[in-house]
């Protein structure tokens, strides 16, 4: 059988799914947690607590800002608020975070902590969206886009007809979505059913890459019990987990430049988000923990951990019982293709942390660059059909107007061009520079 | 743990395809043609190839080290070897060594290094070298030793033949028809295997085809340029052949004769001097094939392949400007 995939571009980096067989372990609690106020895309949340306040696990500690894109944040532990301070996070900048001293683990009474599967959905679509918003659910695939916004179908937009669930996990190394699909299959299915109800779509399609055959089989088995859900195996190709590419692969629709998935009648969410939605709607549990992969070739032990938000990443290392390998040269928050290199393991785990990857010197080393030999490999792997070699040159010379006409803002920053370049040119670095300048110019151009 | 962590932008993974891997891949693909040239032209072919290789790689090294004073010497990245091999393949086996030196200086020194080295040269260096030699040493560049004859004697052999294209051109000029010339012509099998007069590397279509298939298999090239080049050459010459079969040879003859195979598979596909998008490569190849046919049929030169590629090289920036890859999101499909 020919597996579905997207049509333009794509690469296949070594998969390195070292931690695939490690079952999800619950990570313990540290002495204190730092919960950043900006864990999601959009405006930072507004703190509702002050120094000395006593909070429980699940207490709302920061509300969604008044901006359109923002999300609630809840305490992931019980204890006393020490202070609100600047803390280094995965962005490399110091941002405001609520620091809580952990005392026992007392949960809010409203949260249902029983492990029983709750299949019946009592809420109306409006209540579901409200709940997703209240519980601070954001996309757990990495971008951390507040989930409720996707379900607010407004005015003239056509209602979506398909819900797309991303179980692709096309990033090398990461295995958190894979473990979740294997271990929380029913919960994910209920979560998807809830999201279908919220979006009023009769159909949901789950895309899973063919390198996870057991997850495909298990999800397909379970999907039989849930009407309208279909599981499709996809050919392994990066960046299939990118929204536009996944839509193309699963339902063969192309989201036009600058438009949203809703414009082609679909909503895309991650399997991890589906699980969080299940917990939020059925169990009243806010988004206070998530599955994080901790992995690296030189680590003797790797693992997938259910970690509370705000826990320092060093906890993951301690949980594996390891010390940092001598050769460590790079720590990545997220996957190696799109993740961020961080300067320390002290950074807190946030809603968007899908994993931490430890690379050694050989892997982290950037190869010296050479002239572009015009091999056109960058253009042939670009999933957006752009010409990275050209954009790189234009951005380097700061020809931002031409960058704009060459559609630099279509770039999804997947890194396939830099990955594949035989001259080892940091194409994406230049493209990012050009893209951010073009976006700035476009903002300035708008009438005030 | 080292206390020096690297902070850089994503991606943090790097594919393993490097320039050297691509370039030496092309060199490997040229081995069958190398073996064929030695098989048909013996010691002299070996001499031509070895000295050109040494000249090209050595000149690139000397220029990088002493003229440009570069810190990173890339003479062994394989690209100078390709230029050396292709230049050697594009001359007759009887060519004097000093002429090869002049050709190498022009190919590496003028056509490649003055523009900024690998990746910056607008024209294929080996073809520029060949064009220079053809213009400077027209007699030596067009006297063709007979293949498989006295090939292991160390002195230059005085016996020369003509290339099939040369025979045709002269014959037709003298008023003979293609049919009358047929008995002088080699068979298609000889042309396919390479048992004909010509430049040492271009004679064996079979050897070139093996190398081409290897490059396709290794994904060094895509099939578009060679196939469209040969197809367009075949169609262009075919139209003339259909109109006047007495004056013009058939398309298969044109595809097998001269440098068409070598040009289509190894020189038009040179990534530095060919367009970036598939669409552009097709335009480039089709135009190149037509030019090659036009020069052969309508020009004074019997052979047009190298010029057709050089001329199309000049059009590459223009083609790149207009032949863009298909962008995502242009195929608007709202589904249902």
HADDOCK unambig.tbl for C-alpha pairs under 7 A between the chains (distance, minus, plus):
assign (segid A and resid 13 and name CA) (segid B and resid 15 and name CA) 6.92 0.50 0.50
assign (segid A and resid 253 and name CA) (segid B and resid 333 and name CA) 5.20 0.50 0.50
assign (segid A and resid 253 and name CA) (segid B and resid 334 and name CA) 6.31 0.50 0.50
assign (segid A and resid 253 and name CA) (segid B and resid 335 and name CA) 6.19 0.50 0.50
assign (segid A and resid 254 and name CA) (segid B and resid 329 and name CA) 4.97 0.50 0.50
assign (segid A and resid 254 and name CA) (segid B and resid 331 and name CA) 6.33 0.50 0.50
assign (segid A and resid 254 and name CA) (segid B and resid 332 and name CA) 5.76 0.50 0.50
assign (segid A and resid 254 and name CA) (segid B and resid 333 and name CA) 6.03 0.50 0.50
assign (segid A and resid 255 and name CA) (segid B and resid 329 and name CA) 5.37 0.50 0.50
assign (segid A and resid 256 and name CA) (segid B and resid 329 and name CA) 4.05 0.50 0.50
assign (segid A and resid 256 and name CA) (segid B and resid 330 and name CA) 6.34 0.50 0.50
assign (segid A and resid 256 and name CA) (segid B and resid 332 and name CA) 6.47 0.50 0.50
assign (segid A and resid 257 and name CA) (segid B and resid 329 and name CA) 5.70 0.50 0.50
assign (segid A and resid 264 and name CA) (segid B and resid 334 and name CA) 4.85 0.50 0.50
assign (segid A and resid 264 and name CA) (segid B and resid 335 and name CA) 6.98 0.50 0.50
assign (segid A and resid 324 and name CA) (segid B and resid 1 and name CA) 5.65 0.50 0.50
assign (segid A and resid 325 and name CA) (segid B and resid 1 and name CA) 5.60 0.50 0.50
assign (segid A and resid 326 and name CA) (segid B and resid 1 and name CA) 3.99 0.50 0.50
assign (segid A and resid 326 and name CA) (segid B and resid 2 and name CA) 6.14 0.50 0.50
assign (segid A and resid 327 and name CA) (segid B and resid 1 and name CA) 6.01 0.50 0.50
assign (segid A and resid 327 and name CA) (segid B and resid 2 and name CA) 6.51 0.50 0.50
assign (segid A and resid 328 and name CA) (segid B and resid 1 and name CA) 5.57 0.50 0.50
assign (segid A and resid 328 and name CA) (segid B and resid 2 and name CA) 6.26 0.50 0.50
assign (segid A and resid 329 and name CA) (segid B and resid 2 and name CA) 6.69 0.50 0.50
assign (segid A and resid 329 and name CA) (segid B and resid 4 and name CA) 6.74 0.50 0.50
assign (segid A and resid 329 and name CA) (segid B and resid 5 and name CA) 4.79 0.50 0.50
assign (segid A and resid 329 and name CA) (segid B and resid 6 and name CA) 5.88 0.50 0.50
assign (segid A and resid 330 and name CA) (segid B and resid 5 and name CA) 5.15 0.50 0.50
assign (segid A and resid 330 and name CA) (segid B and resid 6 and name CA) 5.19 0.50 0.50
assign (segid A and resid 336 and name CA) (segid B and resid 10 and name CA) 6.99 0.50 0.50
assign (segid A and resid 336 and name CA) (segid B and resid 11 and name CA) 6.01 0.50 0.50
assign (segid A and resid 336 and name CA) (segid B and resid 12 and name CA) 4.92 0.50 0.50
assign (segid A and resid 336 and name CA) (segid B and resid 13 and name CA) 5.87 0.50 0.50
assign (segid A and resid 337 and name CA) (segid B and resid 10 and name CA) 5.84 0.50 0.50
assign (segid A and resid 337 and name CA) (segid B and resid 11 and name CA) 4.21 0.50 0.50
assign (segid A and resid 337 and name CA) (segid B and resid 12 and name CA) 5.73 0.50 0.50
assign (segid A and resid 337 and name CA) (segid B and resid 13 and name CA) 6.11 0.50 0.50
assign (segid A and resid 338 and name CA) (segid B and resid 10 and name CA) 5.25 0.50 0.50
assign (segid A and resid 338 and name CA) (segid B and resid 11 and name CA) 5.59 0.50 0.50
assign (segid A and resid 339 and name CA) (segid B and resid 10 and name CA) 6.15 0.50 0.50
assign (segid A and resid 340 and name CA) (segid B and resid 9 and name CA) 6.64 0.50 0.50
assign (segid A and resid 340 and name CA) (segid B and resid 10 and name CA) 6.41 0.50 0.50
assign (segid A and resid 341 and name CA) (segid B and resid 7 and name CA) 5.23 0.50 0.50
assign (segid A and resid 341 and name CA) (segid B and resid 8 and name CA) 6.07 0.50 0.50
assign (segid A and resid 341 and name CA) (segid B and resid 9 and name CA) 6.89 0.50 0.50
assign (segid A and resid 342 and name CA) (segid B and resid 7 and name CA) 6.36 0.50 0.50
assign (segid A and resid 343 and name CA) (segid B and resid 5 and name CA) 6.17 0.50 0.50
assign (segid A and resid 343 and name CA) (segid B and resid 7 and name CA) 6.64 0.50 0.50
assign (segid A and resid 364 and name CA) (segid B and resid 12 and name CA) 6.77 0.50 0.50
assign (segid A and resid 371 and name CA) (segid B and resid 118 and name CA) 6.88 0.50 0.50
assign (segid A and resid 371 and name CA) (segid B and resid 119 and name CA) 5.86 0.50 0.50
assign (segid A and resid 372 and name CA) (segid B and resid 119 and name CA) 5.56 0.50 0.50
assign (segid A and resid 373 and name CA) (segid B and resid 118 and name CA) 6.54 0.50 0.50
assign (segid A and resid 373 and name CA) (segid B and resid 119 and name CA) 3.98 0.50 0.50
assign (segid A and resid 373 and name CA) (segid B and resid 271 and name CA) 6.85 0.50 0.50
assign (segid A and resid 373 and name CA) (segid B and resid 272 and name CA) 5.30 0.50 0.50
assign (segid A and resid 374 and name CA) (segid B and resid 119 and name CA) 6.39 0.50 0.50
assign (segid A and resid 374 and name CA) (segid B and resid 271 and name CA) 5.78 0.50 0.50
assign (segid A and resid 374 and name CA) (segid B and resid 272 and name CA) 5.00 0.50 0.50
assign (segid A and resid 374 and name CA) (segid B and resid 276 and name CA) 6.77 0.50 0.50
assign (segid A and resid 375 and name CA) (segid B and resid 271 and name CA) 4.98 0.50 0.50
assign (segid A and resid 375 and name CA) (segid B and resid 272 and name CA) 6.58 0.50 0.50
assign (segid A and resid 376 and name CA) (segid B and resid 276 and name CA) 5.01 0.50 0.50
assign (segid A and resid 384 and name CA) (segid B and resid 327 and name CA) 5.80 0.50 0.50
assign (segid A and resid 384 and name CA) (segid B and resid 328 and name CA) 4.65 0.50 0.50
assign (segid A and resid 385 and name CA) (segid B and resid 325 and name CA) 5.86 0.50 0.50
assign (segid A and resid 385 and name CA) (segid B and resid 326 and name CA) 5.54 0.50 0.50
assign (segid A and resid 385 and name CA) (segid B and resid 327 and name CA) 4.08 0.50 0.50
assign (segid A and resid 385 and name CA) (segid B and resid 328 and name CA) 5.44 0.50 0.50
assign (segid A and resid 386 and name CA) (segid B and resid 325 and name CA) 6.92 0.50 0.50
assign (segid A and resid 386 and name CA) (segid B and resid 327 and name CA) 6.17 0.50 0.50
assign (segid A and resid 415 and name CA) (segid B and resid 10 and name CA) 6.70 0.50 0.50
assign (segid A and resid 415 and name CA) (segid B and resid 11 and name CA) 5.18 0.50 0.50
assign (segid A and resid 418 and name CA) (segid B and resid 11 and name CA) 6.95 0.50 0.50
assign (segid A and resid 419 and name CA) (segid B and resid 11 and name CA) 6.64 0.50 0.50
assign (segid A and resid 419 and name CA) (segid B and resid 13 and name CA) 6.18 0.50 0.50
assign (segid A and resid 419 and name CA) (segid B and resid 14 and name CA) 4.55 0.50 0.50
assign (segid A and resid 419 and name CA) (segid B and resid 15 and name CA) 5.27 0.50 0.50
assign (segid A and resid 420 and name CA) (segid B and resid 14 and name CA) 6.77 0.50 0.50
assign (segid A and resid 420 and name CA) (segid B and resid 15 and name CA) 5.27 0.50 0.50
assign (segid A and resid 422 and name CA) (segid B and resid 17 and name CA) 5.35 0.50 0.50
assign (segid A and resid 422 and name CA) (segid B and resid 18 and name CA) 4.08 0.50 0.50
assign (segid A and resid 422 and name CA) (segid B and resid 19 and name CA) 5.10 0.50 0.50
assign (segid A and resid 423 and name CA) (segid B and resid 18 and name CA) 6.33 0.50 0.50
assign (segid A and resid 423 and name CA) (segid B and resid 19 and name CA) 6.03 0.50 0.50
assign (segid A and resid 429 and name CA) (segid B and resid 9 and name CA) 6.74 0.50 0.50
